[in-house]
Every structure is written in structure tokens, then in C-alpha cells.
Amino acid sequence: MTSQATTEPRAEILLIEDDAEIRRVLRTTLGAECYRMREAASVAEGLQQVHARQPDLIVLDLGLPDADGIEVIHAVRRWNRNLPILVLSVRAHERDKILALDAGADDFVNKPFAVGELLARLRVAIRRGTSVHRENAEGIFHLGDVAIDLSKRCVIANGQETHLTRIEFKLLQALIRHADQVVTHGQLLNEAWGPNHTEQTHYLRVYMVQLRRKLETDPARPRYLRTEPGIGYRLVTGQSD
Amino acid sequence: MLCTLVAVALRSKIELTSLAMIYIFGVLVASVRYGRTAAVLNAVLGVTAFFYFCVPVHDSFVMEDSSYLMTLSAMLAVALVITGLVDRVRAQSNKVRDAELRITSESMKNSLLSAVSHDIKTPLAAIYGAATSLLEEEDRLDRAQVRGLIGGIAAEAERLNRVVTNILEMTRLESGMEVRKDWYPLEEIVGAALSRFESALNGRPVTVHIPSDLSLVCVDDVLLEQVFVNLVDNFVKYTDAGTPLRIDASRTGETISIIVQDKGEGFPSGSEDRLFEKFFRGQTGGIRGAGLGLAICRAIVNAHHGTIKARTMPEGGALLSIELPIGGSPPDLTELTEGSTA
């Protein structure tokens, strides 16, 4: 927690949420983490603030009084592809999350949420917004004891080098680009096979099983390549906290 | 018609009165099975046919009118009395059935209410108590006490969330859920469930044996993951730290068998059949829950046309076995092979 004040000193967060109590909890918590806070209670007010304030990140509730929160995502993405949007939602249904993610949201946090989880997701989203890549100069990305050599397209785990197939590499590349964030099935299929294959999710799953065998010590209990059932995958680097 | 055939066949062998009985029998059957109109019709037709075919001076209506009328009215009386009796018995039994249904749904509602009121109000009471205590007694509490109360609020809120989620899930399952099936590697679904429990497993060793060439299964991943989440949640709740858990899967014909077993104390003896009932709670030992976890598991497995059973191993330890149909012929994955385009 101590490093936050130095790494993201004064990022400005716009919170679009209609519940006053949730706003209060977040204002207190995020304020204590040195984030500057702006608040809006509706889609209209939120969009107005987005344009007026140009925040560094949006925390967005989906169930807003005047319209669906997804309208904010659509509107923002029309003119800004990089502004991070974190969805905060009580909706448990996977379809709502996929809609929000495919519309361009960066990630989601379910209500009720633990503040620690919210802060971790916020840091990841802000880092992505400022496009800091974590592979080093030689193009090596580290996942715990596992090294992924992006230039040689191989994985080095337990001192052993394993070659990645073309598709495996594309998938891993996409996941690394969105490290610690959820990537939907549709987005991954599009990355690896192109826009005409977004329905054949079982291919994707079989590839993810193969990738886990190359990356994970115990593929049935993955540490890095996590499944978000009904939604997609998340590459957990363990560096977001 | 049937009566007439039988009567004509037998008319030379038995007496006239006995033949009439055959028609009465026909009227009886019609009264019991088909109601008043059919019974009366049967009586009229029966008597006419009886006199036409069976009474001597065969095949004519030159009989005395009085005996014809008497037989006819006797038959009609039989038809009316029997149908009246049958109607009354039916009405009675309907009433009993309605009452039974009302009682079942009443007791369902009661157990839901008592589960809801206990499992929601208890954590709420703890949260409310701790929060008001913090508000009013703040100056008189030391740091450790404050932290204790705050920790309690967080833990109870999390528990409340679990209870509410389970109740909502059960309600959703019962109101006819949508099962969105696709082909999944079982390994991925089990893995997704296990990764939710990292810290909660608290050092309990878990081993998973799923053959790497096990067929894909056609399931709803979100629902099936919930089954494993509930099973592991029970394991975490009801076993001591350090207790091992094992998950095995194998294929027999068109079925995938999954065995989830631990080395804990097993189920309370005699409760194995009731475990999957809603609101049934085994020895709780102070562990809270709405008694919905396994009921949800069964509802989900049933929605996949599978079965789930529980037993305690002779050497101790709980064993849950799930049989799941593969659900068709898995998709051909040969297209997957990365060809020359690489």
C-alpha cells in the first residue's frame, strides 16, 4: 500500500455511481490512497464530467437511474480508446459483464467487493492507461519463476525451454498485453484466429489447457492462467498488489 | 358393444338374468371411468342391445314393454348412483391432494423463512451490533477491540453475501434456469473452482487427477463450476486444516465419473440420503449455512441429466460421486492443428 502514493501520486478518478453510501466508502478509501476523486450520480452527469475533467480513470456502476452504465463506455470509447474504465457492478450475470468488457471496459469488480481487490484492479487499470509494459529490454516477461521469451517464442520453466506454437504465442501475447485484467473469449479468439472465428470457443479452451501445461506447475490448479467462467481468462502476474 | 359380443356368445349357455349382469358390469365400468353421460348412454344402448340380441324370440323388439322399461330404469339407476358416488369420492380426494400441496408449499415457505431469517439476521445482528458499538463506544475501546469489531463486520458481511448468493441461486435454479452448454475440458472447470479457494484451503493439500486425454464435456461452465465451488466450500467448512482432498475423473462409455473425496470425518451417519434436500443441515457444530449448497449441486447436476451421490467411506472421509453424460459427440479438433500458415 505504501508504494501507491509514489507510483500513482495524484491520478484523478471519476466515480459514476448513484448510491450515496457506496460513493462515501469509495471517497474515503480512495482518498486515503491519495487518489483525487470526482463523483457523478448518473450517466448524463458522468459524461459531462468526463469531458469537463478529463479524468485518469473511470469507476462505473452499470445500474444508473437515467440510463444503462454501458452507455458511458460506448460514449467514451468513441473518442478515447485509452481512458481506463473499471466496472463496478452488482449484476451477477456473465452476459452483462461480457457486454461491458466487449464494449471497451478494462475490467470489472463485483459488488459487494473487498477494498483490497478494488485497489489492485485500479492500479492495474491505471498502469495500463499509462502503457507501462513489464517485459524487459530483451523482451522477456516474468511470471513468478517462469520466463516467457517473446522474441524467441518460448517458455522457460524449471530450467526447461518449451517452444510455443503460433496460436499459443498469440494468445499469451494478448494476455500479457492485458496482464492482470480479464480478456473475454471473443477478444482472444479475435486476436488468435481473426474476426471470423469468434464463435468457436472450445478451440480456445483446448489451447488454454495446452498453455497451462507449458506454464503451470499444476495445470489443474493454475496460478497464472486463470479462468473467469462464462467470461474469459485472466493472466495473474502476482504483481498487482 | 363388448358386452353384447360377450352376451351373444354366452346366451345359449347361461340364464338370461346372468346375461343382464354383463351389461350392468359395462355400465359400472363406464360410470367409474368415464362419468355420467357415458354411463347413461351405455345403460340405454346396453338395455336395447340386450333385448334385441339376447332375449328369446331373438332379433326383435316384440318383448313386453314393461320388462324392457324395468330393466332400462334399473340400469339407469345403477349408472346414476355409481357416477354420483364416484364424483363424490373424486372431489374428496382432490380436496385431500390440494391440502397436501398447500402443506408442502407451506412447509417449504416456512423452512425458507426460517433459514432466511436465521442466516440473514444473525450476521446482520453481528454487523449492526459491531457498527453501533463503534459509533457509540469509540472513545472507550482500545485499538485491539476496535480492530476486532471491524474484522467481525467484514467477516459477517462476507458470510451474509454467501447466504444471499446461495438463496438467490437456488431460487434461480427452481424458476427454470437457462442452461448454456458448450464443450469444455473438465480440468479447466475444476481449476477455476479451486483457484477461488487458495487462502481458504489453508494448507489443506488438494490433488487433482484428470487424464489429459479425457473427452471434452458438454456442460454449462458457470453452473458446473458452482458444483465444485460448493463441494470445496463444504470441505473447507467441515474439515480441519491439513485434511487432504482428492478429485478424480474418468470416462466409462458416454459418461464421465467424477469423485471428490476427503479424509475428514465424513457425513453424519444416516444422513446421506437427506444431504441433497433443501435446508437440510448435517451436524452443524456451530458452522452456519442455509443448507443449500448440496441442493444446488443436485439441481445443477440434474439439469445436465447426471446424478450426484454421497457416502461416508468405511475408513472415514466424505465421498461425493458425480456421473455426467458427455452430452453428444465432442467437436472435431483436427482443424486446430496449426498448418502451413504458421
Chai-1 contact restraints between the chains, C-beta under 6 A:
chainA,res_idxA,chainB,res_idxB,connection_type,confidence,min_distance_angstrom,max_distance_angstrom,comment,restraint_id
A,P112,B,N161,contact,1.0,0.0,6.0,A-B,restraint_1
A,T165,B,E338,contact,1.0,0.0,6.0,A-B,restraint_2
A,R166,B,E338,contact,1.0,0.0,6.0,A-B,restraint_3
A,R166,B,A342,contact,1.0,0.0,6.0,A-B,restraint_4
A,I167,B,E338,contact,1.0,0.0,6.0,A-B,restraint_5
A,H202,B,W183,contact,1.0,0.0,6.0,A-B,restraint_6
A,H202,B,P331,contact,1.0,0.0,6.0,A-B,restraint_7
A,Y203,B,L336,contact,1.0,0.0,6.0,A-B,restraint_8
A,R205,B,Y184,contact,1.0,0.0,6.0,A-B,restraint_9
A,R205,B,P185,contact,1.0,0.0,6.0,A-B,restraint_10
A,R205,B,E188,contact,1.0,0.0,6.0,A-B,restraint_11
A,V209,B,P185,contact,1.0,0.0,6.0,A-B,restraint_12
A,A220,B,E187,contact,1.0,0.0,6.0,A-B,restraint_13
A,A220,B,G191,contact,1.0,0.0,6.0,A-B,restraint_14
A,A220,B,V208,contact,1.0,0.0,6.0,A-B,restraint_15
A,R221,B,G191,contact,1.0,0.0,6.0,A-B,restraint_16
A,R221,B,L194,contact,1.0,0.0,6.0,A-B,restraint_17
A,P222,B,G191,contact,1.0,0.0,6.0,A-B,restraint_18
A,R226,B,S195,contact,1.0,0.0,6.0,A-B,restraint_19
A,T227,B,E188,contact,1.0,0.0,6.0,A-B,restraint_20
A,T227,B,A192,contact,1.0,0.0,6.0,A-B,restraint_21
A,P229,B,A192,contact,1.0,0.0,6.0,A-B,restraint_22
A,P229,B,D221,contact,1.0,0.0,6.0,A-B,restraint_23
A,P229,B,V222,contact,1.0,0.0,6.0,A-B,restraint_24
A,P229,B,E225,contact,1.0,0.0,6.0,A-B,restraint_25
A,G230,B,V222,contact,1.0,0.0,6.0,A-B,restraint_26
